Amino acid sequence: MSRSVAYTSSPLLASRTPVWRSKFIVAAIALGFVGLAGRAAWVQVFGNAFFQKQGEVRFARTLELPANRGRVLDRNGLLLATSVPAPSIWAAPDDMERDRAKLAKLARLLEMPLPELEKKLGDEDRTFVWLKRQVDESVAQQVAALQIKGVFQRKEYKRQYPEGEAAAHVVGFTNVEDRGQEGVELAFEKELAGRAGSRRVIKDRLGHIVEDVGEQVPPVDGRDLQLSIDSKIQFFAYQKLRDTVIENKARGGSVVVLDATTGEVLALANYPSYTPGKRQNLSGEQLRNRALTDVFEPGSTMKPFTVGLALDSGLVTPQTPIQTAPGYVMIGGMKISDSHAHGVLTVQEVIQKSSNIGTLKIALQMQPRQMWELFTQVGFGQKPQITFPGAVSGRLRPYKTWKPVEQATMSYGYGLSASLFQMARSYTVFAHDGQVIPATLLKSPESAAGVQVFTPGTTGEMRKMLQMAAGPGGTAPKAQTLGYSVGGKSGTAHKQVGKSYASNKYRSWFVGIAPIDKPRIIVAVMVDEPSAGRYYGGDVAAPVFSAAVQQTLRMMGVQPDMNVKPQIVVNAVEESF
């Protein structure tokens, strides 16, 4: 028998429910739906950009597609700098597998202690950390073979420099980001670097690419750069300079070889040098491009300009006698002397014997403004117009401030300063029929147009005097070269230390041209502080000039213009039968 329940007898059901309560509940539910609809509208329509951006931040990535850096070539197409693939290893610590045995193998491959690797993985950034930049392909393959979750590779390039330390100061180097830091790599960064591309992708939480989004921008590779440098001439010049610096226990040295027709730099070498691919613990001495950054008083290498100006002005002829006795003069309370007393010298002999007295007596017949204008025209006191970092202007004071003693000392190379590169370029005026031509590091086979400074007749006479200076009876007979006529001027200048000159510190110079009648090259050599007993430019720098001329002209295919005496001694052997 079923039990009957009287629901209507419950006191709760017996009471009347207020109408407002049911309406309130319905309204609250309706309001909740309106709120949800509004939120949905905000997320899907009005605030859509914000949420899309947040999604992209978490999953979308823009991958850089690196451009291949342009090669640096010598004038014959041989490589001076090129890029090779060098993958970089990175990790996402949050997703990384922490198998200690595999981590130990990874540390060995990356040539780092295991604690150092673990420290990298424990840094604050938990999504990305470089483990090692630019490893060899073989190392990258071994890392991939470990199959460590969370360890990835990125395609990058690193530079290689086949000519090593011989061309280091010309080519320079790049940093780990493949951006130029020194030399041509820095000077022509825009042309060599190209333009990186990009690829927009979506990645999952493990770093795997799910899909491409947007348009891919392909990279634009950098263009190749062909220099005027001849790598063979460069190597030989560097080798000879290095041997000379070591033999003479000098602090350093530089050599510059210019094409006298085009103004092209065929070689520019410095010692000490460095290997561009191995730059640990480098010093400023090694990095400094002395030929362009170091300035010093050029000494007697300035005398041909003073005499050339006097010849061109008609003040003297090559045979004009100049009295240099008793071997010294007093100007403004300062005693200026020659290394030897010579008596009466012709203008030719003033250059041949390198007489300070003869040069200043010629100079004091001219106005300071004439000398200043000449020095300025050939490039002194001005920054060389060459696309290369670090080139300096040297020092040439305004002529209005010159005192007679300063005009006298400037005539033979004291009181002004210049770099070796400036000296080499200035001698184009003697090699190019009176025109000073611009120098360039880029290949330029056409003859350069310059500024006319001297008449061709004057430069012809000056070349004869330079030939006498580098020959028997001159100050630099060691500049003579087998088969080729040469001419040039040595210089030996005291180094300035503080406000005075050091009595036992010198810079030895030699600047010259060859062959004399039809000059093809200019070679300038500087050796800093030789300390093995010899310090005259004719003894220290001239032999480097001689070797560089012989090798360079032979490589250029220039025919000898002098008879070569046979050097073979035949021993007759009598045989009896």
C-alpha positions as CSV (number, residue, x, y, z in Angstrom):
1,M,0.0,0.0,0.0
2,S,1.6,3.2,-1.2
3,R,2.0,5.9,1.3
4,S,0.3,9.2,0.5
5,V,2.3,12.4,1.0
6,A,0.5,15.7,1.2
7,Y,3.0,18.2,-0.4
8,T,0.6,21.0,-0.1
9,S,0.6,20.7,3.6
10,S,4.4,21.8,3.7
11,P,4.7,25.1,5.4
12,L,7.4,26.2,2.8
13,L,5.0,25.5,-0.1
14,A,2.2,27.0,1.6
15,S,3.9,30.5,1.7
16,R,3.6,32.7,-1.3
17,T,6.9,33.5,-3.3
18,P,7.4,37.2,-4.1
19,V,7.1,37.9,-7.8
20,W,10.2,40.2,-7.8
21,R,12.5,37.3,-6.8
22,S,11.7,35.3,-10.0
23,K,12.1,38.4,-12.1
24,F,15.5,39.1,-10.5
25,I,16.7,35.6,-11.2
26,V,15.6,35.7,-14.9
27,A,17.2,39.2,-15.2
28,A,20.5,38.0,-13.7
29,I,20.6,35.1,-16.1
30,A,19.8,37.4,-19.0
31,L,22.5,39.8,-17.9
32,G,25.0,37.0,-17.7
33,F,24.3,36.0,-21.2
34,V,24.6,39.6,-22.3
35,G,28.0,39.8,-20.6
36,L,29.2,36.7,-22.3
37,A,27.9,37.9,-25.6
38,G,29.7,41.3,-25.1
39,R,32.9,39.6,-24.1
40,A,32.7,37.3,-27.1
41,A,32.1,40.4,-29.3
42,W,35.2,42.1,-27.7
43,V,37.5,39.1,-28.2
44,Q,36.3,38.3,-31.7
45,V,35.7,41.8,-33.1
46,F,36.7,44.9,-31.2
47,G,39.7,43.7,-29.2
48,N,40.8,41.1,-31.8
49,A,44.1,42.8,-32.6
50,F,45.3,42.6,-29.0
51,F,44.6,38.9,-28.6
52,Q,46.1,38.1,-32.0
53,K,49.3,40.0,-31.0
54,Q,49.4,38.0,-27.7
55,G,49.1,34.8,-29.6
56,E,51.9,35.9,-32.0
57,V,54.1,36.8,-29.1
58,R,53.8,33.2,-27.8
59,F,53.9,31.2,-31.0
60,A,54.9,33.4,-34.0
61,R,58.5,34.1,-34.7
62,T,60.3,36.1,-37.4
63,L,63.3,34.2,-38.5
64,E,66.2,36.1,-40.0
65,L,67.5,34.7,-43.2
66,P,71.2,35.7,-43.2
67,A,72.7,37.1,-46.4
68,N,76.0,35.7,-47.6
69,R,78.7,38.3,-47.1
70,G,80.6,39.2,-50.2
71,R,84.1,38.0,-50.9
72,V,87.2,40.1,-50.9
73,L,89.5,39.4,-53.9
74,D,92.9,40.6,-54.9
75,R,93.5,42.1,-58.3
76,N,94.0,38.7,-59.9
77,G,90.8,37.2,-58.4
78,L,92.5,35.3,-55.6
79,L,90.6,35.1,-52.3
80,L,91.6,37.5,-49.5
81,A,88.4,36.9,-47.4
82,T,85.4,34.6,-47.8
83,S,82.5,33.3,-45.8
84,V,82.0,29.6,-44.9
85,P,79.0,28.0,-43.2
86,A,79.4,27.8,-39.4
87,P,76.3,26.7,-37.5
88,S,75.7,28.2,-34.1
89,I,74.3,26.1,-31.2
90,W,71.5,27.4,-29.0
91,A,69.1,25.9,-26.4
92,A,65.7,26.5,-24.9
93,P,66.4,25.6,-21.2
94,D,62.8,25.1,-20.2
95,D,62.3,22.4,-22.9
96,M,65.7,20.9,-22.6
97,E,66.4,17.3,-21.7
98,R,68.8,17.2,-18.7
99,D,70.5,13.9,-19.3
100,R,73.9,14.5,-17.6
101,A,75.7,12.0,-19.7
102,K,74.5,13.7,-22.9
103,L,75.3,17.1,-21.5
104,A,78.9,16.0,-20.7
105,K,79.3,14.9,-24.3
106,L,77.8,18.2,-25.5
107,A,80.2,20.1,-23.3
108,R,83.2,18.2,-24.8
109,L,82.1,18.9,-28.3
110,L,81.7,22.6,-27.6
111,E,85.1,22.7,-25.8
112,M,83.8,24.0,-22.5
113,P,83.7,22.6,-19.0
114,L,80.4,20.9,-18.0
115,P,79.9,23.4,-15.1
116,E,80.1,26.3,-17.6
117,L,77.5,24.7,-19.8
118,E,75.2,24.1,-16.9
119,K,75.6,27.8,-15.8
120,K,74.5,28.9,-19.3
121,L,71.5,26.7,-19.1
122,G,70.6,28.1,-15.6
123,D,70.6,31.8,-16.7
124,E,67.5,34.0,-16.4
125,D,66.4,33.6,-20.0
126,R,64.6,30.2,-20.0
127,T,63.5,30.3,-23.7
128,F,66.8,31.1,-25.5
129,V,70.5,30.9,-24.8
130,W,73.5,30.7,-27.1
131,L,75.7,27.7,-26.2
132,K,78.4,28.4,-28.8
133,R,78.6,30.6,-31.9
134,Q,80.0,29.5,-35.2
135,V,81.3,25.9,-34.8
136,D,82.7,23.7,-37.5
137,E,80.3,21.7,-39.6
138,S,81.7,18.5,-38.3
139,V,81.0,19.6,-34.7
140,A,77.5,20.6,-35.6
141,Q,76.8,17.2,-37.1
142,Q,78.1,15.5,-33.9
143,V,75.9,17.7,-31.8
144,A,72.8,16.9,-33.9
145,A,73.7,13.2,-33.5
146,L,73.3,13.5,-29.7
147,Q,69.6,14.2,-30.3
148,I,69.3,16.3,-27.1
149,K,65.8,17.7,-26.7
150,G,65.8,21.5,-26.6
151,V,69.2,22.0,-28.3
152,F,68.9,23.6,-31.8
153,Q,71.2,25.0,-34.5
154,R,71.1,28.2,-36.5
155,K,72.8,28.6,-39.9
156,E,75.5,31.3,-39.7
157,Y,78.7,32.2,-41.6
158,K,82.2,33.0,-40.4
159,R,85.0,34.6,-42.3
160,Q,88.2,32.9,-43.4
161,Y,91.4,34.8,-44.5
162,P,93.6,32.7,-46.7
163,E,96.5,35.3,-46.7
164,G,96.6,35.4,-42.9
165,E,98.9,37.9,-41.2
166,A,100.4,39.1,-44.5
167,A,97.2,41.0,-45.5
168,A,95.6,41.4,-42.1
169,H,96.0,45.2,-42.0
170,V,94.4,45.6,-45.4
171,V,91.6,43.1,-45.2
172,G,90.7,43.5,-41.5
173,F,88.2,41.2,-39.9
174,T,84.5,40.9,-38.8
175,N,83.0,40.1,-35.4
176,V,80.9,37.1,-34.5
177,E,77.8,38.9,-36.0
178,D,79.7,39.1,-39.3
179,R,80.0,42.9,-39.2
180,G,83.2,44.5,-40.3
181,Q,85.5,45.8,-37.5
182,E,88.8,46.7,-39.2
183,G,90.3,47.3,-42.6
184,V,88.4,46.8,-45.8
185,E,85.8,44.7,-44.0
186,L,84.8,47.9,-42.1
187,A,85.4,50.4,-44.8
188,F,83.1,48.6,-47.3
189,E,80.7,47.1,-44.8
190,K,77.6,48.3,-46.7
191,E,78.7,46.7,-50.0
192,L,80.0,43.5,-48.5
193,A,77.2,42.8,-45.9
194,G,74.2,42.7,-48.3
195,R,70.7,42.7,-46.7
196,A,69.3,39.9,-44.5
197,G,65.9,38.4,-45.4
198,S,63.1,37.2,-43.1
199,R,60.6,34.4,-42.7
200,R,57.5,34.7,-40.5
201,V,56.5,31.3,-38.9
202,I,54.4,29.8,-36.1
203,K,56.2,27.5,-33.7
204,D,54.8,25.0,-31.2
205,R,55.9,25.0,-27.6
206,L,58.8,22.7,-28.5
207,G,60.2,25.2,-31.0
208,H,59.1,23.2,-34.1
209,I,57.9,25.2,-37.1
210,V,54.2,24.5,-37.6
211,E,53.5,26.7,-40.6
212,D,54.7,29.8,-42.5
213,V,52.7,33.0,-42.2
214,G,53.0,36.1,-44.3
215,E,55.3,36.7,-47.2
216,Q,58.9,35.5,-47.1
217,V,61.6,38.2,-47.9
218,P,64.6,36.6,-49.5
219,P,68.1,37.8,-48.5
220,V,70.2,39.9,-50.8
221,D,73.8,38.7,-50.7
222,G,76.7,41.2,-50.4
223,R,78.7,41.9,-53.5
224,D,82.2,40.8,-54.1
225,L,85.0,43.4,-53.8
226,Q,88.1,43.4,-55.9
227,L,91.0,45.2,-54.5
228,S,94.1,46.6,-56.2
229,I,96.3,44.5,-53.9
230,D,98.4,41.8,-55.5
231,S,98.5,39.0,-52.9
232,K,101.9,37.7,-54.1
233,I,103.5,41.2,-54.0
234,Q,101.8,41.7,-50.6
235,F,103.1,38.5,-49.2
236,F,106.7,39.1,-50.4
237,A,106.7,42.7,-49.1
238,Y,105.4,41.6,-45.7
239,Q,108.0,38.7,-45.5
240,K,110.9,41.0,-46.3
241,L,109.7,43.7,-43.9
242,R,109.2,41.2,-41.1
243,D,112.7,39.8,-41.6
244,T,114.2,43.3,-41.6
245,V,112.4,44.4,-38.4
246,I,113.5,41.2,-36.6
247,E,117.1,41.5,-37.9
248,N,117.4,45.1,-36.8
249,K,115.6,44.6,-33.5
250,A,113.1,47.3,-34.4
251,R,109.7,48.1,-32.8
252,G,107.9,47.7,-36.1
253,G,107.8,48.8,-39.7
254,S,105.7,49.4,-42.8
255,V,105.9,49.1,-46.6
256,V,103.7,50.6,-49.3
257,V,103.9,49.7,-53.0
258,L,101.9,51.9,-55.4
259,D,101.4,51.6,-59.2
260,A,102.9,54.8,-60.5
261,T,100.5,54.8,-63.5
262,T,97.1,54.1,-61.9
263,G,97.7,55.0,-58.2
264,E,96.6,51.5,-57.2
265,V,97.9,50.1,-53.9
266,L,99.7,46.9,-54.9
267,A,100.8,46.1,-51.3
268,L,100.4,47.6,-47.9
269,A,102.1,45.7,-45.1
270,N,102.9,46.2,-41.4
271,Y,104.8,44.3,-38.8
272,P,104.0,43.3,-36.1
273,S,100.8,41.8,-37.5
274,Y,98.1,39.3,-36.5
275,T,96.1,36.4,-37.8
276,P,92.5,37.7,-38.6
277,G,90.9,34.4,-37.6
278,K,92.7,34.1,-34.3
279,R,92.4,37.4,-32.4
280,Q,92.8,36.3,-28.8
281,N,95.1,38.5,-26.6
282,L,95.9,41.0,-29.4
283,S,97.8,44.2,-28.6
284,G,97.5,47.6,-30.1
285,E,100.9,47.2,-31.6
286,Q,99.6,44.3,-33.7
287,L,96.3,45.9,-34.7
288,R,97.7,49.3,-35.6
289,N,97.9,50.0,-39.4
290,R,101.2,51.9,-39.0
291,A,101.3,52.9,-42.7
292,L,98.1,55.0,-42.3
293,T,97.9,55.8,-38.6
294,D,101.4,56.6,-37.5
295,V,102.8,60.1,-38.4
296,F,106.3,61.2,-38.0
297,E,108.8,63.8,-39.4
298,P,109.9,62.5,-42.8
299,G,113.4,63.9,-42.6
300,S,115.5,63.9,-45.8
301,T,112.7,62.3,-48.0
302,M,111.3,65.9,-48.1
303,K,114.4,67.4,-49.8
304,P,113.4,66.5,-53.4
305,F,110.2,68.6,-53.0
306,T,112.1,71.7,-51.9
307,V,114.7,71.3,-54.7
308,G,112.0,70.5,-57.3
309,L,110.1,73.7,-56.4
310,A,113.3,75.8,-56.8
311,L,113.9,74.2,-60.2
312,D,110.4,74.7,-61.3
313,S,110.5,78.3,-60.2
314,G,113.7,79.0,-62.1
315,L,115.7,79.9,-59.0
316,V,118.3,77.2,-59.6
317,T,119.4,74.7,-62.2
318,P,120.8,71.2,-61.6
319,Q,124.3,72.6,-61.9
320,T,123.9,75.7,-59.7
321,P,126.7,75.7,-57.0
322,I,125.7,75.9,-53.4
323,Q,128.3,76.7,-50.7
324,T,127.7,74.4,-47.7
325,A,131.0,75.1,-45.9
326,P,131.9,74.9,-43.0
327,G,129.2,72.3,-42.7
328,Y,126.8,74.2,-40.4
329,V,124.8,77.5,-40.2
330,M,123.2,79.4,-37.3
331,I,119.6,80.5,-37.8
332,G,117.6,82.1,-35.1
333,G,120.1,80.9,-32.5
334,M,119.8,77.3,-33.7
335,K,122.7,75.4,-35.2
336,I,121.9,73.3,-38.2
337,S,124.6,71.0,-39.6
338,D,125.4,68.3,-42.1
339,S,126.6,64.8,-41.2
340,H,129.8,65.6,-43.1
341,A,131.3,68.9,-44.4
342,H,131.0,69.0,-48.2
343,G,132.1,72.5,-49.3
344,V,130.6,73.6,-52.6
345,L,127.9,71.3,-54.0
346,T,125.8,71.5,-57.2
347,V,122.1,71.3,-56.7
348,Q,122.3,67.7,-58.0
349,E,124.9,66.9,-55.4
350,V,122.8,68.5,-52.6
351,I,120.3,65.7,-53.2
352,Q,122.9,63.0,-53.8
353,K,124.8,63.8,-50.6
354,S,121.6,64.8,-48.7
355,S,122.9,68.1,-47.5
356,N,120.8,69.9,-45.0
357,I,122.8,73.1,-45.5
358,G,122.4,73.1,-49.3
359,T,118.7,72.4,-49.0
360,L,117.9,75.1,-46.5
361,K,119.9,77.7,-48.5
362,I,117.8,76.8,-51.6
363,A,114.6,77.0,-49.5
364,L,115.3,80.4,-48.0
365,Q,115.4,81.9,-51.5
366,M,111.6,81.2,-51.7
367,Q,108.6,82.5,-49.9
368,P,107.1,80.3,-47.1
369,R,103.8,80.5,-49.0
370,Q,105.3,78.8,-52.1
371,M,106.6,75.9,-50.0
372,W,103.3,75.5,-48.1
373,E,101.3,75.5,-51.3
374,L,103.6,72.8,-52.7
375,F,103.4,70.6,-49.6
376,T,99.6,71.0,-49.6
377,Q,99.3,70.1,-53.2
378,V,101.2,66.8,-52.8
379,G,99.0,65.9,-49.9
380,F,100.8,66.9,-46.6
381,G,98.5,68.1,-43.8
382,Q,95.5,66.5,-45.5
383,K,93.7,63.3,-44.9
384,P,94.3,60.9,-47.7
385,Q,91.3,60.5,-50.0
386,I,91.2,56.7,-49.6
387,T,88.3,54.6,-48.4
388,F,90.0,53.2,-45.4
389,P,89.5,53.6,-41.6
390,G,92.1,55.3,-39.5
391,A,93.9,57.3,-42.2
392,V,95.3,60.5,-40.6
393,S,96.2,63.9,-42.0
394,G,99.5,64.5,-40.4
395,R,100.6,68.1,-39.5
396,L,101.5,71.1,-41.6
397,R,101.2,74.4,-39.9
398,P,99.9,77.5,-41.8
399,Y,102.8,79.3,-43.6
400,K,102.0,82.6,-41.9
401,T,103.3,81.2,-38.6
402,W,106.6,80.0,-40.0
403,K,109.8,81.6,-38.7
404,P,112.9,81.5,-40.8
405,V,114.4,78.6,-38.8
406,E,111.1,76.7,-39.2
407,Q,111.1,77.3,-43.0
408,A,114.7,76.0,-43.0
409,T,114.0,72.8,-41.0
410,M,110.8,72.0,-43.0
411,S,112.8,72.1,-46.2
412,Y,114.6,69.0,-45.0
413,G,111.7,67.3,-43.2
414,Y,111.6,68.5,-39.6
415,G,108.7,70.6,-38.2
416,L,105.9,68.7,-40.2
417,S,104.6,65.2,-40.0
418,A,103.2,62.7,-42.4
419,S,102.3,59.0,-42.7
420,L,104.2,56.5,-44.8
421,F,101.1,56.3,-47.1
422,Q,101.2,60.1,-47.6
423,M,104.9,59.9,-48.5
424,A,104.3,57.1,-51.0
425,R,101.5,59.0,-52.7
426,S,103.4,62.3,-52.7
427,Y,106.2,60.7,-54.8
428,T,103.7,60.1,-57.6
429,V,104.6,63.7,-58.6
430,F,108.1,62.5,-59.6
431,A,106.8,59.3,-61.2
432,H,103.9,60.7,-63.1
433,D,105.4,63.6,-65.1
434,G,104.7,66.2,-62.4
435,Q,101.2,65.1,-61.6
436,V,100.3,64.0,-58.1
437,I,97.6,61.3,-58.5
438,P,95.1,59.8,-56.1
439,A,95.7,56.5,-54.5
440,T,93.1,53.7,-54.5
441,L,92.6,50.3,-52.8
442,L,90.2,49.2,-55.5
443,K,91.3,47.7,-58.8
444,S,91.5,50.5,-61.4
445,P,93.4,49.5,-64.5
446,E,93.1,52.9,-66.2
447,S,95.7,55.6,-65.9
448,A,94.8,58.1,-63.1
449,A,94.3,61.8,-63.7
450,G,96.0,64.0,-61.2
451,V,96.9,67.6,-60.4
452,Q,99.8,69.1,-62.2
453,V,102.4,70.3,-59.7
454,F,105.7,70.3,-61.6
455,T,106.5,70.5,-65.3
456,P,107.6,67.2,-66.9
457,G,111.0,68.8,-67.5
458,T,111.5,69.4,-63.8
459,T,110.4,65.9,-62.8
460,G,112.8,64.5,-65.4
461,E,115.7,66.3,-63.7
462,M,114.5,65.3,-60.2
463,R,114.4,61.6,-61.3
464,K,118.1,61.9,-62.3
465,M,118.9,63.3,-58.9
466,L,117.0,60.6,-57.1
467,Q,119.0,58.0,-59.2
468,M,122.2,59.6,-58.1
469,A,121.1,59.5,-54.4
470,A,120.4,55.8,-54.7
471,G,123.6,55.1,-56.6
472,P,127.4,55.1,-56.0
473,G,128.4,58.2,-54.1
474,G,124.8,58.6,-52.8
475,T,123.3,58.0,-49.4
476,A,121.5,54.7,-50.3
477,P,123.5,52.5,-52.7
478,K,121.8,49.5,-51.0
479,A,118.7,50.5,-52.9
480,Q,120.2,49.3,-56.2
481,T,118.3,46.4,-57.9
482,L,119.6,43.9,-60.3
483,G,118.3,44.7,-63.8
484,Y,116.3,47.8,-63.0
485,S,117.2,51.4,-62.6
486,V,116.0,53.0,-59.4
487,G,115.9,56.3,-57.7
488,G,114.8,57.5,-54.3
489,K,115.6,59.3,-51.1
490,S,116.6,57.9,-47.7
491,G,115.6,59.6,-44.5
492,T,116.8,59.2,-40.9
493,A,114.8,61.2,-38.4
494,H,115.2,61.4,-34.6
495,K,112.0,60.4,-32.8
496,Q,110.4,63.1,-30.7
497,V,109.8,62.1,-27.1
498,G,107.8,64.6,-25.2
499,K,109.0,68.1,-26.2
500,S,112.5,67.1,-27.3
501,Y,114.2,64.6,-29.6
502,A,115.6,61.4,-28.4
503,S,119.3,61.1,-29.1
504,N,119.2,57.3,-29.6
505,K,115.8,56.6,-31.2
506,Y,115.3,56.9,-34.9
507,R,112.9,56.2,-37.7
508,S,114.5,55.0,-40.9
509,W,112.9,55.8,-44.3
510,F,113.3,55.1,-47.9
511,V,111.0,56.3,-50.7
512,G,111.8,55.6,-54.3
513,I,110.6,54.8,-57.8
514,A,111.5,52.4,-60.6
515,P,112.4,52.1,-63.4
516,I,113.8,55.7,-63.6
517,D,112.9,56.6,-67.3
518,K,109.4,55.1,-67.3
519,P,108.4,54.7,-63.6
520,R,106.0,51.8,-63.0
521,I,106.0,51.6,-59.2
522,I,106.7,53.7,-56.0
523,V,107.9,51.9,-52.9
524,A,108.0,53.5,-49.5
525,V,109.6,51.8,-46.5
526,M,109.7,52.8,-42.8
527,V,111.4,50.9,-39.9
528,D,110.7,52.2,-36.4
529,E,113.5,52.3,-33.8
530,P,116.1,49.9,-35.3
531,S,118.4,49.1,-32.4
532,A,120.9,46.5,-33.7
533,G,123.6,49.1,-34.5
534,R,122.4,50.5,-37.8
535,Y,119.8,53.2,-38.1
536,Y,120.4,55.2,-41.3
537,G,117.6,54.9,-43.9
538,G,120.1,53.9,-46.5
539,D,121.3,50.9,-44.4
540,V,118.0,49.7,-42.9
541,A,115.1,50.7,-45.2
542,A,116.8,50.8,-48.6
543,P,117.4,47.0,-48.8
544,V,113.7,46.4,-48.3
545,F,113.0,48.8,-51.1
546,S,115.5,47.0,-53.4
547,A,113.9,43.5,-52.7
548,A,110.4,44.8,-53.2
549,V,111.2,46.6,-56.5
550,Q,112.9,43.5,-57.9
551,Q,110.0,41.2,-57.0
552,T,107.2,43.6,-57.9
553,L,108.5,44.5,-61.4
554,R,109.2,40.9,-62.2
555,M,105.7,39.9,-61.2
556,M,104.3,42.8,-63.3
557,G,106.2,41.6,-66.3
558,V,108.3,44.8,-66.6
559,Q,111.4,44.2,-68.7
560,P,114.8,45.0,-67.2
561,D,116.1,48.4,-68.4
562,M,119.7,47.7,-67.4
563,N,122.2,45.2,-68.5
564,V,122.5,42.3,-66.1
565,K,126.1,41.0,-65.6
566,P,126.4,37.2,-65.5
567,Q,126.7,36.0,-62.0
568,I,127.6,32.4,-62.7
569,V,131.1,31.3,-62.1
570,V,132.1,28.3,-64.2
571,N,134.8,26.0,-62.9
572,A,136.7,24.3,-65.7
573,V,137.4,20.7,-65.1
574,E,140.2,19.2,-67.1
575,E,139.6,15.6,-68.0
576,S,142.2,13.2,-69.4
577,F,141.5,10.1,-71.4
